[in-house]
Amino acid sequence: MARVAIVMGSDSDLAVMAKAIGVLKEFGISPEVSVASAHRTPDKVAQFARNAADNGIQVIIAGAGMAAALPGVIAAHTTLPVIGVPLSGSALHGTDALYAMVQMPPGIPVATVGIDAATNAGLLAVAVLALNDAELAERLCDYRAQMAARVEKCSEELQERL
């Protein structure tokens, strides 16, 4: 059973949202992935959000561009954590979606990562799940240690070239 759901408004969003899918799979989490539109399929979105917790979902990642209604609509129908990924496929290059997500009205929060930052959305979902999963928490610590080691190695190699 999936613990994380990834929802996007269009299959054209998959190129960006695949980064979150990849991160989750790297941590052994197989997400539920679907396309649903806050504007074109509002009943589907509401039903998904209302039933997500009963279906074993613990965190929802929602990618949206332009008006970015999808994460907010999902958050309005569930108390699960919702992580919004503002997508850049607009004339304003995602700043419109970013502003829409971070300016949610009081009481209905959407955690928001940077524009097209689906990798960070996946990592944030892992961190939320790791609160109640010691093995996952250890793997997240190892992931961060490996990142730090790569930075140190790059620094050493740079010093050798200078």
CORSUL-V939744 format. One record per pair of residues at least 4 apart in sequence whose C-alpha atoms are under 6 Angstrom apart, sorted by the first residue. I is the first residue (numbers start at 0). J is the second residue. D is the distance in whole Angstrom. If there is no record, write none. Layout:
i & j & d
I & J & D
I & J & D
This chain:
i & j & d
1 & 29 & 6
1 & 30 & 5
1 & 31 & 6
2 & 55 & 6
2 & 56 & 4
2 & 57 & 5
3 & 30 & 5
3 & 56 & 5
3 & 57 & 6
3 & 58 & 5
3 & 59 & 6
4 & 30 & 5
4 & 31 & 5
4 & 32 & 6
4 & 59 & 5
5 & 32 & 5
5 & 59 & 6
5 & 60 & 5
5 & 61 & 6
6 & 32 & 6
6 & 33 & 5
6 & 34 & 6
6 & 61 & 5
7 & 34 & 5
7 & 61 & 6
7 & 62 & 5
8 & 34 & 5
8 & 35 & 5
8 & 36 & 5
9 & 34 & 6
13 & 17 & 6
16 & 117 & 6
18 & 117 & 5
18 & 118 & 5
19 & 117 & 5
19 & 118 & 5
19 & 121 & 4
22 & 121 & 6
23 & 28 & 5
23 & 121 & 6
24 & 28 & 5
24 & 29 & 6
36 & 40 & 5
37 & 41 & 5
37 & 69 & 5
47 & 51 & 6
48 & 73 & 5
48 & 76 & 5
48 & 77 & 6
49 & 76 & 5
49 & 77 & 6
51 & 56 & 5
52 & 56 & 5
58 & 80 & 5
59 & 81 & 5
60 & 81 & 6
60 & 82 & 5
60 & 83 & 6
61 & 70 & 5
61 & 83 & 5
62 & 83 & 6
62 & 84 & 4
63 & 67 & 5
63 & 85 & 5
63 & 86 & 6
64 & 85 & 6
64 & 86 & 4
64 & 96 & 5
65 & 95 & 5
65 & 96 & 5
66 & 96 & 6
67 & 96 & 5
67 & 99 & 6
70 & 83 & 6
81 & 109 & 5
82 & 109 & 6
82 & 110 & 5
82 & 111 & 6
83 & 110 & 6
83 & 111 & 5
84 & 112 & 6
85 & 96 & 5
85 & 97 & 5
85 & 114 & 5
85 & 115 & 6
86 & 93 & 5
86 & 114 & 6
86 & 115 & 5
87 & 92 & 4
87 & 93 & 4
88 & 92 & 6
93 & 114 & 6
98 & 102 & 6
119 & 123 & 6
125 & 129 & 6
129 & 135 & 5
129 & 136 & 5
